[in-house]
Structure formats: structure tokens, C-alpha cells
Amino acid sequence: MALRLPPYQPLPAPAAGQELIELPIASLQPTQLCVGLAEVASRVADFGADDAAQQRTYLAGKPVPLVRSRSGAVWMVDRHHRLRALLELQPDATAFGYVVLAVDSDEPAVVLDALHQRGWLYLYDGRGLGPLAPAALPPSLLGLQDDPYRSLVWKLKKEKLIEAAPLIPFHEFRWGAWLRSRTLPPFSSQRLEPALPAARALARSQSASHLAGWKGA
């Protein structure tokens, strides 16, 4: 299975000395349809072990790239898993971000088209079906679907079988789409264990060598 994703522009990092914006997580609109709920659960546990000062320090070090419309509506272009986790713990939580694109329009469709042209939308659902229309994106992080293959890839990355590739949008979803094209035992985000032995072998195999982050045996 190959994801039919448009060419992408790398997300710019914050400029030196750029002031970060603090805003409610509940106000941020997602740019993808799904997450891996295994990763979300792990991040919920991590945030739950931190006090408020530790959370703020962590979030300031992981600012969210933002796209803003003329009217001030804001879309997040990364960090969906960690902010979904914090929102589950604290509905009034805030995060830090920086604007990577300001769109001179009040129309959400115009903003989403600008995102799509830059390769900053992921329009496949939790079953890997798509691409869907940008209008299918939920208005809130709490509306994101679960993609168990995204959870599986998170686990493989955590076990250091796949390298991170932060400049490639939806890197983990690309791996998930490839694993979907293989035969794995039934599994879920809450129960990854049945698929892990086969997934580990596949991630190390030569047949995965075309994927960014492949480490081999």
C-alpha cells in the first residue's frame, strides 16, 4: 500500500529568539484524521507523573508549528499525540507554538487548501482509507480516530527498530501503510503484542529498506 501524499515542504523550526505563543490546546484544529492511541496512553502516563512546572518546561521545549487564518483560527501541524494526551488529562491545558504560515483568508477551505498544497495534511482514516476531503478533519484533537498501525509503529520506534525522520511529514504513517500491506495477526492499540514479533521482523527486513528510518538487521 502506498500513501498518495502530495510533495511536501519541510516544517520550519522556530527562528532564533522567536517569541512563542501560549494558547489553549482545545482551540487547536488538527491536520490529521487519526493517532495511535497506544502512544497517547503512554504520553498520558508521562504527563501524569509531572507537576505543572515540569509540564510547562517540556511544552516550551517542544513548540507546536501553527497555521493561522486572518480571523485568528489556528491549525496545528505537528505534536498531535502529546497534546491529545494532555487534553485528556487537563481540558483547560495550554501549549506553546509558533506560526509557520499565516493565510490571508477567513475561509477554512482556503486554509486547508494551503496546507494541502504544502503536504501538511494527513487525510487517511484509522483504517488507512483515503485520501478523504480536508473537510473530514475533526475540529478538535478529541475527535481523532485510532489507527492501530500508527500505534504499532510507535512501539517499533520506541524499541529503536525505526529511526526518527522529523523532516518527513507523517513518517510513522508511511511505515504504518507499508505494514498494512503485509500479513499480521489481529491486534489493536490496546493489545499490540500479537503483531509485534512479525512487525519487528518486517521492520528489520530488506523489503522495508526503501522507507526512511530503516535500520536493517
C-alpha positions in Angstrom: 0.0 0.0 0.0 1.4 3.4 -1.0 0.2 6.6 0.5 -0.8 9.1 -2.2 0.6 12.1 -0.4 1.5 15.3 -2.2 5.1 16.6 -2.3 5.9 18.3 1.0 7.7 21.4 2.3 9.7 20.8 5.4 8.3 22.5 8.5 10.4 25.4 9.5 11.8 25.4 13.0 11.3 28.4 15.3 13.6 31.3 14.4 16.3 32.2 16.9 14.7 34.4 19.6 11.2 33.9 18.1 8.6 34.5 20.8 6.3 31.6 21.4 2.6 31.9 21.6 0.7 30.3 24.5 -2.8 29.1 23.6 -5.5 26.6 24.8 -5.0 23.2 23.4 -8.7 22.9 22.9 -8.6 25.7 20.4 -6.2 23.9 18.1 -7.6 22.3 15.0 -5.8 19.0 13.8 -4.3 18.5 10.4 -4.6 14.7 10.5 -7.5 12.3 11.0 -6.0 9.8 13.4 -3.4 9.0 16.0 -2.1 5.8 17.6 -3.9 5.5 21.0 -1.0 3.4 22.4 1.3 6.4 22.1 -1.4 8.7 23.5 -1.8 6.4 26.5 2.0 6.4 27.1 2.1 10.2 27.0 -0.9 10.5 29.4 1.2 8.5 31.9 4.2 10.6 31.3 2.3 13.9 31.8 0.5 12.5 34.8 3.9 12.0 36.5 4.9 15.6 36.0 4.0 18.6 38.0 2.7 21.8 36.3 6.2 23.4 36.2 7.7 20.3 34.6 4.9 20.2 32.0 5.4 23.9 31.0 9.2 23.4 30.7 8.6 20.4 28.5 6.0 22.0 26.3 8.1 25.2 25.8 10.9 22.9 24.5 8.5 21.2 22.0 6.6 24.2 20.5 3.8 23.4 18.0 4.1 24.7 14.4 0.9 26.6 13.8 -1.0 27.9 10.7 -3.3 30.8 11.4 -6.2 32.3 9.4 -6.9 36.0 9.0 -9.6 35.7 11.7 -7.2 34.0 14.1 -8.4 30.4 13.8 -5.4 28.1 14.3 -4.4 24.7 13.0 -1.6 22.6 14.4 0.8 20.9 12.0 2.6 18.5 14.5 2.5 17.3 18.1 -0.9 15.7 17.9 -0.2 12.8 20.2 1.3 14.7 23.1 -1.3 17.4 23.0 -4.2 14.9 22.7 -2.8 13.2 25.8 -2.5 16.4 27.8 -6.0 17.5 26.7 -7.4 14.2 28.0 -5.7 14.9 31.4 -6.5 18.7 31.6 -9.3 20.0 29.4 -8.1 23.6 30.0 -4.4 22.9 29.4 -2.3 25.3 27.2 0.6 24.7 24.9 3.3 26.8 23.2 3.5 27.3 19.5 4.9 29.4 16.7 3.3 30.5 13.4 4.8 28.9 10.3 2.1 30.2 7.9 -0.4 33.0 8.1 -3.2 32.6 5.5 -4.9 35.9 4.4 -8.4 34.4 4.4 -11.2 33.7 6.9 -12.4 30.6 4.9 -11.3 27.3 6.4 -11.4 25.7 3.0 -8.7 28.2 1.8 -6.5 27.5 4.8 -6.9 23.7 4.3 -6.0 24.0 0.7 -2.8 26.0 1.5 -1.9 23.2 4.0 -2.7 20.5 1.4 -0.5 22.2 -1.2 2.4 22.1 1.2 1.9 18.4 2.1 0.9 19.3 5.7 -2.4 17.3 5.8 -2.9 13.6 6.5 -6.2 12.6 5.1 -6.3 8.9 5.7 -8.6 7.5 8.4 -8.0 5.0 11.2 -8.4 2.1 8.8 -5.9 3.5 6.3 -8.7 4.5 3.8 -8.3 7.8 1.8 -7.4 10.3 0.9 -10.6 11.9 2.2 -11.6 15.5 1.7 -10.0 18.1 4.0 -13.5 18.8 5.3 -13.4 15.4 7.0 -10.8 16.6 9.5 -12.3 16.9 13.1 -12.4 20.3 14.7 -10.7 19.0 17.9 -8.0 16.7 18.9 -10.5 14.7 20.9 -12.2 13.8 17.6 -9.2 12.0 16.2 -9.7 8.3 15.3 -7.4 5.5 16.4 -5.1 3.9 13.9 -3.6 0.7 15.5 -0.9 0.6 12.8 0.3 4.0 13.9 0.4 2.6 17.5 2.5 -0.4 16.2 5.0 1.9 14.5 5.3 4.0 17.7 6.2 0.8 19.6 8.8 -0.2 16.9 10.3 3.3 17.2 10.3 3.1 21.0 12.3 -0.2 20.7 14.7 1.6 18.3 13.9 -0.6 15.3 13.0 2.5 13.3 14.9 5.8 13.3 13.1 9.1 13.6 12.8 11.2 10.5 11.4 14.6 11.7 11.7 16.4 8.4 9.4 13.9 6.6 5.7 14.7 7.3 3.7 11.7 8.5 6.8 9.5 8.6 5.2 7.0 11.0 2.0 6.8 8.9 4.1 5.9 5.9 5.6 3.0 7.9 2.1 2.1 9.0 0.7 2.0 5.5 3.5 -0.4 4.5 2.9 -2.7 7.4 -0.8 -2.7 6.5 0.2 -4.2 3.1 1.8 -7.2 5.0 0.1 -10.0 6.8 0.0 -9.6 10.6 -2.0 -11.3 13.3 -5.1 -9.4 14.6 -4.1 -6.7 17.1 -5.3 -3.4 18.5 -3.8 -0.3 20.0 -4.6 -1.7 23.4 -3.1 -5.1 22.6 -0.1 -4.8 20.3 1.6 -8.0 21.5 0.2 -10.4 18.9 1.6 -8.4 16.0 4.9 -7.4 17.5 7.1 -10.4 16.6 6.1 -10.3 12.9 6.3 -6.5 12.8 9.8 -6.5 14.3 10.9 -8.9 11.6 9.3 -6.9 8.9 10.9 -3.7 10.1 14.3 -5.2 10.0 13.8 -6.9 6.6 15.3 -5.8 3.3 11.8 -5.3 1.9 11.5 -2.2 4.2 14.7 -0.7 3.1 13.0 1.9 0.9 11.4 3.5 3.9 13.1 6.5 5.7 14.3 5.4 9.1 15.1 1.8 8.1 17.9 0.4 10.2 18.1 -3.1 8.9 19.1 -6.1 10.9 
